[in-house]
């Protein structure tokens, strides 16, 4: 038992061992100084590298990184370069910008909504979806994409509805690029004055070119900051940057009357196999043109299909000898100079010789002693020479220059040109010059200038500036007609006297074809020889007719000019008068001009 007790008991450690463990001190080996320097060097290099990197990022790359951050956080909206709309006097659309789209394909990115990540679709799959939307054969689409990875132009001039249908397909790798396209809803109706933009949107003619600065919208690129979740942030936007430009250019022209004039012109030009025709209607009080039509014309939506010669308005840019339509202007000059008496008469012998040159009436017949209303009724060249011989040549020339024959008209019409007038010395030393000028030959002007001078007679002697625009308007607002204007040149009583004489031309003379029951209309026909390079061309003539209405209180002047009609019976009375009548009939209805006298029973029937 004693041995068992000894075996179960734990024998204590010797005292010396315990003392040694209690007093034991661990001795560390010293670290070599070389290692410390290495660690220190590594730490110092790391801190120095970090400092250099911070300096590089903040100083050297600071602007670049800032720009990259702004590019991610900021959306830049670049304007499409839209142009302002053009409308007629009633607000009808004449020219506008419509949004169109170009469809681009990038075959290496093709995938459909719901496809697994990384799955790509073939051009055949995409063509199968796009074909019915674009109304193009699949084969055509596949041919365009054949072997190409990106940047394939599949379609252009897509309208917004088609573009939206493409978006709804949700095809990755298909992009729609928006751009504005100039559209002319009236086609060729206003092409002669409005002009067009070429495929690069560069103005080429008409108001598009002359009023280019006014037609450009005030658009600017703008940047919009966004938060981390894409929410737009208002800070950083300059005042007015979101302003929407809704200005439009309003014309004085009336699309309804323009349509009537152009159709009547086209029909008559075709009937008489003429070269061209023009029709103008002017408000005599302020110079506004309600109509400026010409034929042949062109479609500005497809300008590339037409000859460039059609892109100019010849009634504003081409000169011609006005002939007999200028006779009322000359009679007003003679009255203003007190050279003739309103009740006076002249002897029309049918022909006379001036400076060795023979002058004849158009029919080579004499009319005897006639008054001035009759001079206009029979369109007597000899009678006009007899009347204007009473005006000193220098005074006659002075008046022609005062009326602005050789000056460019003050107008907003693009391309307007000055007429041609012989020198004062020529007028004074060569008697044939004032003689031929008496019946509207020997000098040149444009149809625009002629209607301006006749408007002067109609408004009481004031020379107004012809124009076709009323300026820029905002929203749905339209400008009303401006007040009467112009410089007084002829006494009102003289102007009214000449108008009364012109009324007799419609009642008894060559203008009878324009008569409309109940309405007082004055007018004058013209059939002038046509010259090229200073030489009159045998058989070539230019026919015209000018009308004033209503005579008792004139509001409008209508001018029709038809160039080089073919046929022995081609005169102002047969070629130009029928066109003027159709225009006047439409004008009376559109402008609600009431009859100025009772209509006889036979006329009503």
C-alpha angles and dihedrals in degrees: 000000000000090000092050091053091052092050095053094049121092111237111227121235116257113269094240092057092050091049091050093052092047093051096038116128121195111231115212122208112244116254113239113249090229092067092051091054091050092053091045091050092050092051092046092048091050093050092045091049090049091050092048091048091051090049091048093049096044101038109024101029097026098103093042093051091044091054091047090051092048090048089056095042098039130065114208115207113202116198118241093225097249120183129221122264123255119216134178125244091280095047097259113152115259102163132002143159117249125190114250132176139218116211116220125188129204105190095190090067100043115141138139131231110278096022118139116260110274096019112128128198126223124244086248091062092049094045090052090057098041099044098078093041095050094036089231129129115259090233091060092052093046092049091054092052097040110133094346124122102193147355098045115162106217101170143352138197091039113169120232093258093056091044090054091052089053091051091051090060087067094211114170112222094039120106132188117210114200123214137159122253123198111234128190108201093187091055109200097355095096099015092111093061105023099046121190148256120252123230090279089053092248113145112247108175147356125012091337086069103032094044096035094127092052093046095054112096117234095248127155136178112262133193124217120194119219132200126236090275093048096258111151113246118214096212118102096032115126119227112272096014091122093049112133115220107222098163119133134187112244120207128207090224121106114221092207095054091040089056093051092048095048094048092048091048094048092050094050095044089053093046094052095034089236126170097235145328140213136194128193131184119190134188100230095207099062108006097251114155114221092182135025104166130161139173140247094041136167141227109254090199087067102024093152090072094063137070115261090235089075093060094080128073104235096193087066100037108031124079127218140163106263096209119186095358086074094056094089090054091052092049089053089053091051091049092047089053090048087235093131135032118235089232094041128114140214134208113246108195094171095250143023139175123243119186090340093309120115119229122197139181114249090257095038089237131122125232100197122222107351138168124239097262086057091048087062095040094056092030092231114196092187092050091052092050090051091051097046093046085074089065116079109249091234091052091046090052091045091056094048089053093044088055087056101245091152097035129089108253118250096246144130091228109118117244098013111166137199123252127239125253128176117246123270090246091055091049092052099043103037112056092194091069099064088038095058091040087058090071097035104270135109094052134063137223139155126261086247091059092047094054089047090056093047090049085058089059092046097050097048101272104313120135106221128190114250113228142162104201134073095192136248118329131189127232116327094337117120126195120241124226113289120242125268116289143164143104117283110239106149127044111255093234091055092049091051092049092056091046090055089052090050090053089062089058089063093042099045111001142056093310096065091111092072096057115131118187113252096015128098110221131174125198152151131217125215135198110176133178115250121231131200120193090350095307125105112239113228110247095002114121142157119223126204146164131201122197134189123199140226095006095202091057109006117212105159142033121203122199126186121184123181118186124220103345113187124233141065092262095051105126136138089262094054102034109029103028096065091054092049091051093055091049093048092049090054092044092054090054099042095046093038094232108178123220114273096210138020119280115239115243092243090054093051091051 
